[in-house]
Amino acid sequence: MNIGVSTLLYENEDIITAVSSIAEAGQKRIELFCEIAGFRPGEVSDETVDTLADLALEHGITYSIHPPCIGLNPASSDSSERARVVEAYIGTIELATRLGIRDMVVHCGSKSDPRVPTEIALGFASQTLQTVGDVAQQAGVVMMLENTCWKETSILESPQDLIDLADLCPPSTCLLLDVGHAMIWGVNPTECARAWFPRLAQIHAHDNHGECDEHLPLGDGIIDWKELISFLAMERWDGVFMIEVGQQEDSADALERSLDIVRECLAQCANA
């Protein structure tokens, strides 16, 4: 299991400050979040790209990338919104190629309204993701499909549904388990990991209380990290466990506390 950290940890800073702060904490796998200042697709300067490349060389960093997500729903009933998703995601692929990034997470989407039939929303999502997936494949970027499950607007009724959606995308498409989203969905994250394991490339790790997407440090919510990490260790999972905690009053401390949870769980597995 490889540990990574998302720049969401410094979401109120600029992208260079965020990456520098994470790198200085000794982390070498960093997710670049396109909602961070200075990193919107289509607006990123050559200077920023060069600085990120220099930081990667200096610290031995491997990057992955997360497209913009605010107001962008791949399963939206609004065709103009889906068009904006395609534009933003393809712009993110172009940004990824400028930085030599080889994997990109995408959201599976949700119903625009609880009254929208699930099969209709899934159809919209598949159209969006197939279009983006084809462009990603041509660019040599692996698309990782993330569960975004918001209770009554979820387009997923079971973990199998995400597999079925990925099967409609290019064959290289992998799965990404967002642990916090699974809790809001009401599905055990370990059950998701077990179902998605053969194609599980990354995990987004953050805590909550099962009601909303709080992006808390690990251990500050109700998620059973020991159960999930024990399963991953037992199966010798070699994907990226990406800590995706939001900015805190002391983000460096929040990261260290989250890492401590992971270390403790792994140590318990080793001693079992």
C-alpha positions as a LaTeX table, in Angstrom:
\begin{tabular}{lrrr}
\hline
Residue & $x$ (\AA) & $y$ (\AA) & $z$ (\AA) \\
\hline
Met1 & 0.00 & 0.00 & 0.00 \\
Asn2 & 1.35 & 3.39 & $-1.06$ \\
Ile3 & 0.44 & 6.51 & 0.90 \\
Gly4 & $-0.48$ & 9.73 & $-0.88$ \\
Val5 & $-1.85$ & 13.13 & 0.10 \\
Ser6 & $-4.28$ & 15.36 & $-1.78$ \\
Thr7 & $-3.66$ & 19.08 & $-2.07$ \\
Leu8 & $-7.21$ & 19.46 & $-0.71$ \\
Leu9 & $-5.35$ & 19.56 & 2.63 \\
Tyr10 & $-4.34$ & 23.11 & 1.66 \\
Glu11 & $-7.43$ & 24.00 & $-0.38$ \\
Asn12 & $-7.34$ & 27.67 & 0.65 \\
Glu13 & $-3.75$ & 28.10 & $-0.52$ \\
Asp14 & $-2.28$ & 28.23 & $-4.02$ \\
Ile15 & $-1.15$ & 25.02 & $-5.75$ \\
Ile16 & 2.59 & 25.64 & $-5.29$ \\
Thr17 & 2.22 & 26.31 & $-1.56$ \\
Ala18 & 0.03 & 23.22 & $-1.20$ \\
Val19 & 2.48 & 20.91 & $-2.98$ \\
Ser20 & 5.48 & 22.39 & $-1.22$ \\
Ser21 & 3.88 & 21.95 & 2.20 \\
Ile22 & 3.01 & 18.30 & 1.52 \\
Ala23 & 6.43 & 17.57 & 0.04 \\
Glu24 & 8.17 & 19.13 & 3.04 \\
Ala25 & 6.19 & 16.69 & 5.22 \\
Gly26 & 8.00 & 13.89 & 3.37 \\
Gln27 & 5.12 & 12.76 & 1.14 \\
Lys28 & 6.03 & 11.63 & $-2.38$ \\
Arg29 & 2.62 & 10.80 & $-3.88$ \\
Ile30 & 0.50 & 13.93 & $-4.30$ \\
Glu31 & $-2.91$ & 14.48 & $-5.87$ \\
Leu32 & $-3.24$ & 17.85 & $-7.61$ \\
Phe33 & $-6.77$ & 19.17 & $-7.10$ \\
Cys34 & $-7.97$ & 21.49 & $-9.86$ \\
Glu35 & $-10.10$ & 23.61 & $-7.52$ \\
Ile36 & $-6.90$ & 24.95 & $-5.89$ \\
Ala37 & $-5.90$ & 28.52 & $-6.79$ \\
Gly38 & $-3.55$ & 28.65 & $-9.75$ \\
Phe39 & $-4.53$ & 25.21 & $-11.04$ \\
Arg40 & $-7.75$ & 25.58 & $-13.02$ \\
Pro41 & $-7.59$ & 23.74 & $-16.38$ \\
Gly42 & $-7.05$ & 26.17 & $-19.22$ \\
Glu43 & $-5.61$ & 28.81 & $-16.90$ \\
Val44 & $-2.39$ & 27.18 & $-15.61$ \\
Ser45 & 0.71 & 29.10 & $-16.57$ \\
Asp46 & 3.87 & 27.54 & $-17.97$ \\
Glu47 & 5.67 & 28.91 & $-14.91$ \\
Thr48 & 3.38 & 26.94 & $-12.59$ \\
Val49 & 3.86 & 23.76 & $-14.64$ \\
Asp50 & 7.63 & 24.24 & $-14.57$ \\
Thr51 & 7.63 & 24.84 & $-10.81$ \\
Leu52 & 5.52 & 21.73 & $-10.18$ \\
Ala53 & 7.87 & 19.72 & $-12.39$ \\
Asp54 & 10.88 & 21.09 & $-10.48$ \\
Leu55 & 9.26 & 20.16 & $-7.14$ \\
Ala56 & 8.62 & 16.65 & $-8.44$ \\
Leu57 & 12.28 & 16.25 & $-9.39$ \\
Glu58 & 13.55 & 17.76 & $-6.15$ \\
His59 & 11.38 & 15.64 & $-3.85$ \\
Gly60 & 10.83 & 12.52 & $-5.97$ \\
Ile61 & 7.10 & 13.21 & $-6.25$ \\
Thr62 & 4.62 & 11.29 & $-8.38$ \\
Tyr63 & 1.49 & 13.28 & $-9.19$ \\
Ser64 & $-2.08$ & 12.28 & $-9.93$ \\
Ile65 & $-4.81$ & 14.75 & $-10.81$ \\
His66 & $-8.40$ & 15.53 & $-9.77$ \\
Pro67 & $-10.54$ & 17.67 & $-12.12$ \\
Pro68 & $-12.74$ & 20.53 & $-10.93$ \\
Cys69 & $-15.95$ & 19.25 & $-9.33$ \\
Ile70 & $-17.95$ & 22.19 & $-7.95$ \\
Gly71 & $-21.11$ & 22.56 & $-10.04$ \\
Leu72 & $-20.04$ & 19.76 & $-12.39$ \\
Asn73 & $-22.16$ & 16.60 & $-12.45$ \\
Pro74 & $-21.43$ & 13.91 & $-15.08$ \\
Ala75 & $-24.93$ & 12.46 & $-14.61$ \\
Ser76 & $-26.77$ & 15.79 & $-14.77$ \\
Ser77 & $-30.11$ & 15.95 & $-16.57$ \\
Asp78 & $-28.93$ & 19.29 & $-17.97$ \\
Ser79 & $-27.07$ & 18.67 & $-21.23$ \\
Ser80 & $-25.24$ & 22.01 & $-20.96$ \\
Glu81 & $-23.88$ & 21.00 & $-17.55$ \\
Arg82 & $-22.71$ & 17.66 & $-18.93$ \\
Ala83 & $-21.00$ & 19.56 & $-21.73$ \\
Arg84 & $-19.18$ & 21.68 & $-19.12$ \\
Val85 & $-18.09$ & 18.47 & $-17.37$ \\
Val86 & $-16.64$ & 17.11 & $-20.61$ \\
Glu87 & $-14.84$ & 20.41 & $-21.24$ \\
Ala88 & $-13.42$ & 20.53 & $-17.70$ \\
Tyr89 & $-12.37$ & 16.87 & $-17.71$ \\
Ile90 & $-10.71$ & 17.09 & $-21.13$ \\
Gly91 & $-8.96$ & 20.27 & $-19.99$ \\
Thr92 & $-7.70$ & 18.30 & $-17.00$ \\
Ile93 & $-6.38$ & 15.57 & $-19.32$ \\
Glu94 & $-4.50$ & 18.23 & $-21.29$ \\
Leu95 & $-3.06$ & 19.59 & $-18.04$ \\
Ala96 & $-2.08$ & 16.07 & $-17.01$ \\
Thr97 & $-0.13$ & 15.57 & $-20.23$ \\
Arg98 & 1.76 & 18.83 & $-19.64$ \\
Leu99 & 2.95 & 17.41 & $-16.31$ \\
Gly100 & 3.44 & 13.81 & $-17.42$ \\
Ile101 & 0.63 & 12.62 & $-15.11$ \\
Arg102 & $-0.70$ & 9.17 & $-15.92$ \\
Asp103 & $-3.86$ & 8.86 & $-13.81$ \\
Met104 & $-6.93$ & 11.03 & $-13.28$ \\
Val105 & $-9.91$ & 10.52 & $-10.99$ \\
Val106 & $-13.43$ & 11.33 & $-12.25$ \\
His107 & $-16.73$ & 11.40 & $-10.37$ \\
Cys108 & $-19.49$ & 8.99 & $-11.37$ \\
Gly109 & $-22.14$ & 11.68 & $-10.83$ \\
Ser110 & $-25.55$ & 11.82 & $-9.18$ \\
Lys111 & $-29.18$ & 12.50 & $-10.05$ \\
Ser112 & $-30.04$ & 16.14 & $-10.60$ \\
Asp113 & $-33.19$ & 15.45 & $-8.59$ \\
Pro114 & $-34.27$ & 12.42 & $-6.54$ \\
Arg115 & $-37.25$ & 12.00 & $-8.91$ \\
Val116 & $-35.01$ & 11.31 & $-11.91$ \\
Pro117 & $-35.13$ & 7.57 & $-12.72$ \\
Thr118 & $-31.84$ & 5.87 & $-11.88$ \\
Glu119 & $-31.50$ & 4.32 & $-15.34$ \\
Ile120 & $-31.84$ & 7.74 & $-16.97$ \\
Ala121 & $-29.14$ & 9.31 & $-14.77$ \\
Leu122 & $-26.87$ & 6.31 & $-15.33$ \\
Gly123 & $-27.33$ & 6.75 & $-19.06$ \\
Phe124 & $-26.27$ & 10.39 & $-18.83$ \\
Ala125 & $-23.24$ & 9.44 & $-16.72$ \\
Ser126 & $-22.16$ & 6.73 & $-19.14$ \\
Gln127 & $-22.36$ & 9.11 & $-22.11$ \\
Thr128 & $-20.22$ & 11.68 & $-20.31$ \\
Leu129 & $-17.66$ & 9.20 & $-19.03$ \\
Gln130 & $-17.33$ & 7.32 & $-22.31$ \\
Thr131 & $-16.51$ & 10.58 & $-24.09$ \\
Val132 & $-13.93$ & 11.57 & $-21.48$ \\
Gly133 & $-12.56$ & 8.04 & $-21.23$ \\
Asp134 & $-11.86$ & 7.86 & $-24.95$ \\
Val135 & $-9.86$ & 11.11 & $-24.80$ \\
Ala136 & $-8.00$ & 9.94 & $-21.68$ \\
Gln137 & $-7.09$ & 6.64 & $-23.32$ \\
Gln138 & $-5.75$ & 8.39 & $-26.41$ \\
Ala139 & $-3.62$ & 10.61 & $-24.14$ \\
Gly140 & $-2.28$ & 7.64 & $-22.17$ \\
Val141 & $-4.05$ & 8.75 & $-18.98$ \\
Val142 & $-5.80$ & 6.09 & $-16.87$ \\
Met143 & $-9.26$ & 7.18 & $-15.78$ \\
Met144 & $-10.24$ & 6.18 & $-12.22$ \\
Leu145 & $-13.98$ & 6.18 & $-11.56$ \\
Glu146 & $-14.95$ & 7.41 & $-8.07$ \\
Asn147 & $-18.14$ & 6.65 & $-6.15$ \\
Thr148 & $-20.08$ & 9.87 & $-5.52$ \\
Cys149 & $-23.16$ & 8.75 & $-3.62$ \\
Trp150 & $-25.43$ & 11.38 & $-2.10$ \\
Lys151 & $-28.22$ & 9.34 & $-0.50$ \\
Glu152 & $-31.48$ & 9.85 & $-2.41$ \\
Thr153 & $-29.67$ & 11.26 & $-5.46$ \\
Ser154 & $-27.21$ & 8.36 & $-5.76$ \\
Ile155 & $-27.09$ & 6.64 & $-9.15$ \\
Leu156 & $-25.52$ & 3.58 & $-7.51$ \\
Glu157 & $-27.72$ & 1.08 & $-5.73$ \\
Ser158 & $-24.95$ & $-1.41$ & $-4.97$ \\
Pro159 & $-21.15$ & $-1.62$ & $-5.38$ \\
Gln160 & $-21.71$ & $-3.69$ & $-8.54$ \\
Asp161 & $-23.25$ & $-0.64$ & $-10.23$ \\
Leu162 & $-19.92$ & 1.19 & $-10.27$ \\
Ile163 & $-18.29$ & $-1.83$ & $-11.90$ \\
Asp164 & $-21.05$ & $-1.91$ & $-14.51$ \\
Leu165 & $-20.55$ & 1.81 & $-15.21$ \\
Ala166 & $-16.78$ & 1.34 & $-15.57$ \\
Asp167 & $-17.41$ & $-1.53$ & $-17.99$ \\
Leu168 & $-19.03$ & 0.97 & $-20.36$ \\
Cys169 & $-15.81$ & 3.03 & $-20.39$ \\
Pro170 & $-12.46$ & 2.16 & $-22.03$ \\
Pro171 & $-10.95$ & $-1.13$ & $-20.78$ \\
Ser172 & $-8.15$ & 0.68 & $-18.94$ \\
Thr173 & $-10.67$ & 2.37 & $-16.61$ \\
Cys174 & $-9.99$ & 1.64 & $-12.92$ \\
Leu175 & $-12.00$ & 2.25 & $-9.75$ \\
Leu176 & $-11.39$ & 4.65 & $-6.88$ \\
Leu177 & $-13.04$ & 4.10 & $-3.50$ \\
Asp178 & $-13.92$ & 7.29 & $-1.66$ \\
Val179 & $-14.36$ & 6.04 & 1.90 \\
Gly180 & $-16.25$ & 9.10 & 3.11 \\
His181 & $-18.69$ & 8.91 & 0.20 \\
Ala182 & $-19.33$ & 5.23 & 0.93 \\
Met183 & $-20.30$ & 6.14 & 4.50 \\
Ile184 & $-22.78$ & 8.77 & 3.29 \\
Trp185 & $-24.13$ & 6.19 & 0.83 \\
Gly186 & $-24.65$ & 3.81 & 3.76 \\
Val187 & $-22.44$ & 1.04 & 2.38 \\
Asn188 & $-19.53$ & $-0.42$ & 4.36 \\
Pro189 & $-16.30$ & 0.87 & 2.74 \\
Thr190 & $-14.66$ & $-2.53$ & 3.25 \\
Glu191 & $-17.53$ & $-4.15$ & 1.33 \\
Cys192 & $-16.82$ & $-1.73$ & $-1.52$ \\
Ala193 & $-13.09$ & $-2.47$ & $-1.42$ \\
Arg194 & $-13.79$ & $-6.19$ & $-1.54$ \\
Ala195 & $-16.18$ & $-5.86$ & $-4.48$ \\
Trp196 & $-13.92$ & $-3.50$ & $-6.43$ \\
Phe197 & $-10.60$ & $-5.06$ & $-5.46$ \\
Pro198 & $-9.48$ & $-6.41$ & $-8.84$ \\
Arg199 & $-9.76$ & $-2.92$ & $-10.35$ \\
Leu200 & $-9.21$ & $-0.79$ & $-7.24$ \\
Ala201 & $-6.39$ & 1.64 & $-8.09$ \\
Gln202 & $-6.78$ & 4.29 & $-5.39$ \\
Ile203 & $-8.63$ & 5.14 & $-2.20$ \\
His204 & $-9.65$ & 8.59 & $-1.01$ \\
Ala205 & $-9.33$ & 8.50 & 2.77 \\
His206 & $-11.11$ & 11.07 & 4.95 \\
Asp207 & $-13.49$ & 10.81 & 7.86 \\
Asn208 & $-17.06$ & 11.93 & 8.58 \\
His209 & $-20.09$ & 11.11 & 10.74 \\
Gly210 & $-22.09$ & 9.42 & 7.99 \\
Glu211 & $-24.28$ & 12.41 & 7.10 \\
Cys212 & $-22.24$ & 14.80 & 4.98 \\
Asp213 & $-18.90$ & 15.10 & 3.19 \\
Glu214 & $-16.87$ & 16.62 & 6.03 \\
His215 & $-13.37$ & 15.58 & 4.86 \\
Leu216 & $-12.17$ & 15.26 & 8.46 \\
Pro217 & $-8.80$ & 13.89 & 9.56 \\
Leu218 & $-8.79$ & 10.12 & 10.00 \\
Gly219 & $-10.04$ & 9.24 & 13.47 \\
Asp220 & $-12.20$ & 12.35 & 13.85 \\
Gly221 & $-15.34$ & 10.62 & 12.59 \\
Ile222 & $-16.99$ & 7.21 & 12.78 \\
Ile223 & $-15.21$ & 5.27 & 10.02 \\
Asp224 & $-13.66$ & 1.93 & 11.02 \\
Trp225 & $-10.17$ & 2.38 & 9.59 \\
Lys226 & $-8.86$ & $-0.78$ & 11.22 \\
Glu227 & $-11.34$ & $-2.95$ & 9.35 \\
Leu228 & $-10.57$ & $-1.38$ & 5.96 \\
Ile229 & $-6.79$ & $-1.25$ & 6.34 \\
Ser230 & $-6.68$ & $-4.79$ & 7.72 \\
Phe231 & $-8.48$ & $-6.00$ & 4.60 \\
Leu232 & $-6.11$ & $-4.10$ & 2.30 \\
Ala233 & $-3.05$ & $-5.41$ & 4.15 \\
Met234 & $-4.32$ & $-8.98$ & 4.12 \\
Glu235 & $-4.87$ & $-8.78$ & 0.35 \\
Arg236 & $-1.47$ & $-7.09$ & $-0.17$ \\
Trp237 & $-3.11$ & $-4.23$ & $-2.03$ \\
Asp238 & $-0.51$ & $-2.14$ & $-3.85$ \\
Gly239 & $-2.64$ & 0.85 & $-4.84$ \\
Val240 & $-2.50$ & 4.41 & $-3.52$ \\
Phe241 & $-4.16$ & 5.23 & $-0.18$ \\
Met242 & $-4.70$ & 8.94 & $-0.79$ \\
Ile243 & $-5.40$ & 10.99 & 2.31 \\
Glu244 & $-7.98$ & 13.54 & 1.16 \\
Val245 & $-8.53$ & 15.61 & 4.28 \\
Gly246 & $-9.77$ & 19.18 & 3.82 \\
Gln247 & $-7.86$ & 22.19 & 5.13 \\
Gln248 & $-7.82$ & 22.37 & 8.92 \\
Glu249 & $-6.77$ & 24.99 & 11.44 \\
Asp250 & $-3.49$ & 23.08 & 11.62 \\
Ser251 & $-3.27$ & 21.05 & 8.42 \\
Ala252 & 0.20 & 19.70 & 9.17 \\
Asp253 & $-1.04$ & 18.26 & 12.45 \\
Ala254 & $-4.17$ & 16.86 & 10.77 \\
Leu255 & $-1.99$ & 15.06 & 8.25 \\
Glu256 & 0.28 & 13.63 & 10.93 \\
Arg257 & $-2.67$ & 12.42 & 13.00 \\
Ser258 & $-4.17$ & 10.77 & 9.92 \\
Leu259 & $-0.86$ & 9.10 & 9.10 \\
Asp260 & $-0.65$ & 7.87 & 12.71 \\
Ile261 & $-4.01$ & 6.11 & 12.28 \\
Val262 & $-2.73$ & 4.34 & 9.16 \\
Arg263 & 0.56 & 3.37 & 10.83 \\
Glu264 & $-1.22$ & 2.03 & 13.92 \\
Cys265 & $-3.60$ & $-0.07$ & 11.83 \\
Leu266 & $-0.76$ & $-1.47$ & 9.72 \\
Ala267 & 1.28 & $-2.25$ & 12.84 \\
Gln268 & $-1.66$ & $-4.11$ & 14.35 \\
Cys269 & $-2.01$ & $-6.12$ & 11.16 \\
Ala270 & 1.68 & $-7.00$ & 11.19 \\
Asn271 & 1.49 & $-8.16$ & 14.80 \\
Ala272 & $-1.75$ & $-10.13$ & 14.39 \\
\hline
\end{tabular}
